[in-house]
Amino acid sequence: MATYQRYRRISVHPLSILHENGLESKGLGECCYCGSQQNLQMDYIVPVSAGGPDRPDNLIDICDKCRQSKGKKELFHWFGKERRYEIPRLILGKYLKLVFEAHEANGTLDSTDVNKDGKLDIFDLGAAFPK
């Protein structure tokens, strides 16, 4: 019910959620990272074991090769700072929504250096998820 109320407040139409999740896109049946159509399975953008939510908006189609490469790594740690601009827009958008919700729930939206490494950077985003 809370999710419904949140979507109602921000005027999100259910079809836009389906479209965003790729259910109306041409990319259905492809790995969200590399486009492969071989050995696809559903996987979490933020693994549940790393504190990610067990919800449909955290799931994507991913090929076995990308899944093995990513493992349980946080999205920006997997891509790295050098390749951060190569993250597909759909994945990045879904990831940032999950991160925002987690930081909001943790009360860390205005915090600096959440991962305590001495600097504020993209790697602080994933620190919102309790491990």
C-alpha positions in Angstrom: 0.0 0.0 0.0 2.9 2.4 0.8 4.3 1.9 -2.7 1.0 2.6 -4.3 0.7 5.8 -2.2 4.2 6.9 -3.2 3.5 6.3 -6.9 0.2 8.1 -6.6 1.9 11.1 -5.0 4.5 11.4 -7.8 2.0 10.7 -10.6 3.7 7.6 -12.0 1.5 5.7 -14.4 1.7 1.8 -14.1 2.5 1.5 -17.8 5.6 3.7 -17.4 6.9 1.2 -14.8 6.3 -1.7 -17.2 8.0 0.3 -20.0 11.0 1.1 -17.7 11.3 -2.5 -16.7 11.7 -3.5 -20.4 8.4 -5.3 -20.7 7.4 -3.2 -23.7 10.9 -2.7 -25.2 12.7 -4.4 -28.0 15.4 -5.4 -25.6 13.3 -8.2 -24.0 15.2 -11.4 -24.1 18.7 -9.7 -24.1 21.3 -9.2 -21.4 20.8 -5.7 -20.0 24.6 -5.2 -19.9 26.0 -6.7 -23.2 22.9 -7.6 -25.3 23.6 -11.3 -25.5 20.6 -13.6 -26.0 22.4 -16.7 -24.7 22.0 -18.3 -21.2 19.8 -15.5 -19.8 18.5 -15.5 -16.2 17.0 -13.0 -13.8 19.5 -11.4 -11.5 19.5 -8.6 -9.0 21.0 -5.2 -9.8 21.9 -4.9 -6.1 22.2 -8.5 -4.8 19.9 -9.3 -1.9 23.0 -10.7 -0.1 24.5 -7.2 -0.3 21.4 -5.6 1.2 19.4 -5.0 -2.0 15.6 -5.4 -2.0 13.9 -8.6 -3.2 11.5 -6.7 -5.6 10.8 -6.7 -9.3 12.4 -3.3 -9.8 15.7 -4.8 -8.6 15.6 -7.6 -11.2 17.0 -7.6 -14.7 17.8 -10.1 -17.5 21.5 -10.9 -17.5 23.6 -13.5 -19.4 25.7 -16.0 -17.5 29.0 -14.4 -18.6 28.0 -11.0 -17.2 26.5 -12.6 -14.0 29.7 -14.5 -13.3 31.8 -11.4 -14.0 29.6 -9.1 -11.7 29.2 -11.6 -8.9 28.1 -9.8 -5.8 30.0 -6.6 -6.7 28.2 -3.2 -6.4 27.4 -1.7 -9.8 30.1 1.0 -9.8 32.7 -1.3 -8.4 32.0 -3.8 -11.2 32.2 -1.1 -13.9 34.8 0.9 -12.2 35.3 4.7 -12.3 36.8 4.6 -15.8 33.8 2.8 -17.3 31.0 4.4 -15.2 29.6 6.1 -18.3 29.2 2.8 -20.0 26.5 1.6 -17.6 23.3 1.2 -19.6 20.8 4.0 -18.8 18.0 1.6 -17.8 20.2 -0.1 -15.3 21.6 3.2 -14.0 18.2 4.6 -13.6 16.8 1.6 -11.7 20.0 1.5 -9.5 19.8 5.2 -8.6 16.1 4.8 -7.6 17.1 1.9 -5.3 20.0 3.9 -3.9 17.8 6.9 -3.3 15.2 4.8 -1.4 17.8 3.1 0.7 19.5 6.4 1.6 16.1 7.9 2.4 15.2 4.9 4.6 18.6 5.1 6.4 18.5 8.9 6.9 21.7 9.3 4.9 20.6 11.4 2.0 22.5 14.5 3.3 25.5 12.5 4.6 29.0 12.8 3.2 31.5 9.9 2.8 28.9 7.2 3.7 31.4 4.4 3.0 34.1 6.1 5.2 36.9 6.0 2.7 37.8 9.7 3.2 36.1 11.1 0.1 32.7 11.6 -1.4 32.4 9.7 -4.7 30.3 7.3 -6.7 31.3 4.5 -4.4 29.3 6.1 -1.6 26.1 5.4 -3.4 26.2 1.6 -2.7 27.0 2.2 0.9 23.3 2.8 1.5 22.6 -1.0 1.5 23.2 -2.8 4.8 25.3 -5.9 4.3 
